[in-house]
Amino acid sequence: MDRFSEYRIMWVMVFFDLPTETKKDRKAATNFRDRLGKDGFNMFQFSIYMRHCAGRENADVHIKRVKSFLPEHGRVGILCVTDKQFSTIELFFCKKPENVSVPNQQLELF
């Protein structure tokens, strides 16, 4: 099996809607976004972060990590899709199609 198969490579997406009414809420939301960034997630939209993973096992590690720092309040969803599924995404900016920015191949060192 090809090590970099589009069916093996995974995308982990974290969707969230966190309260920001109080200073404590805003701090918790910022902390959550910062921790996502430290774990290699990139902002796709303000409340959607995504991460490229080499396979399901690697995706599971990052999903478990996100679950470990879930905020006390708000809603968080985690979705994992294959690179093949993600390749069918259509993005638009003001009704104009927008190219999907795909990160460079991530190297694994073992």
Residue pairs with C-beta under 8 A, 6 or more apart in sequence:
1 8
2 8
4 105
6 82
6 83
6 84
6 87
7 82
7 83
7 84
8 54
8 55
8 56
8 82
8 83
9 52
9 53
9 54
9 55
9 82
9 83
10 52
10 53
10 54
10 55
10 56
10 58
10 59
10 80
10 81
10 82
10 83
11 50
11 51
11 52
11 53
11 80
11 81
11 82
11 83
11 86
12 41
12 50
12 51
12 53
12 59
12 62
12 63
12 66
12 78
12 79
12 80
13 44
13 48
13 49
13 50
13 78
13 79
13 80
13 81
14 36
14 41
14 48
14 49
14 50
14 66
14 76
14 77
14 78
15 47
15 48
15 76
15 77
15 78
15 79
16 32
16 47
16 48
16 71
16 74
16 75
16 76
16 77
17 47
17 74
17 75
18 25
18 28
18 29
18 32
18 47
18 71
18 73
18 74
18 75
18 76
19 25
19 29
19 73
19 74
20 26
20 29
25 73
28 71
28 72
28 73
29 71
29 74
31 69
31 71
32 69
32 70
32 71
33 43
33 49
35 69
36 49
36 66
37 43
37 49
39 51
39 62
39 65
39 66
40 51
40 62
41 49
41 50
41 51
41 62
42 49
42 50
42 51
42 103
43 49
44 50
51 62
52 103
52 106
53 59
53 62
54 106
54 108
56 80
59 80
63 78
63 80
66 76
66 78
67 78
70 76
87 100
89 100
90 97
91 97
91 98
91 99
91 100
92 98
